[in-house]
Amino acid sequence: MITKTAGIGFLIGLMFSLVALFTGIQMDAWILVAIPAATAAMSALGTLVSMATSEALARRTRLRTPFCEIAGFLTAALVNTLIVILVLALFGQVRLHPGLLVGLLMGLGTGALYGLYAYRMGRMEDEMAVLRTLHEKQQELQDVQRRLAMTEERNRMSRELHDSVAQGLQGMLLSLGTLRRRLTDPAADTTEILDHLELSARTTLDDLRCLITELSPSLLTEEGLMRSLQIQADLFSARNGIPVQADLRLSGPLPPARELVIYRIAQEALANVEKHAQAASVSLALTGGPQETTTLTIRDDGRGMDPRQNFRGHGLSNMRRRAEEAGAAFRLDTGPLQGTTISIRFGPEE
């Protein structure tokens, strides 16, 4: 702003010098040359004085902003006029030419006005920046509200699926079991039909439970990551009678998106162990923190698998995709009769 003001003052002084030169105003040549530099300096000084005075009055008084700015401009004009008079008085041999005084006053006045204008424009730009920031924050708030509404709807759907469809399938399985016990000597095709119905019901129930789990991350929201993983480990152990050694140590909370990825991958890995591994024990470890490398490791001592085979049916491609989309490194260590180890490694937060 000061540079612009000095430039405007210089142009005004230059215009006055050119007018004086071509109209025949009697002035020494060095004075005509000095006028643009003097008006530039006076304009810059006027802007500094005006801004300093306005800000000081605004801080220390209850005057409204326009009055503070007017007072700043008048102070700048007075200071510059006094400086011009003092400088001319120091050079007694220099006659106080009216044209010189008018030119200097024009330059400093115009510069001060431009400085005031630039100051006001700067204030307006600051206010616009604040408004833009408020608008962005409002957009972020609306996005959060939309996500919250979607989460609440997903939770509602998961509760309805659990309370209606899942319970209905569970009742169907119980009825099929009762029917199987009451049939004393069923025909082969009847047994085959019962087996097919029971298998279909169990498969549908397992898929439905996975869907409910995907729909409802409310446990993570309510309990936090480490507590949620511990609950998942305890539920897995209670369902399958397999001990789970949980080593959960974080130095601080992780970003919500990263916590969700870790939680989902741990869920899917435990589901894989339950369906395919035939394991006798499982370990679940989470170490690290927001400013250090974070590692999730799920290890079982089950039957393992050939790492060269297609894992499409084991959920491993899902876990790999989740990890890579979140910027984590995915590693699988397995082999026939060697168990399986899944590691997810996140770098420190930037």
Summary of the structure (lengths in Angstrom):
residues: 350
radius of gyration: 40.0
end to end distance: 35.8
largest distance: 134.6
contacts: 1042
relative contact order: 0.06
helix: 71%
strand: 11%
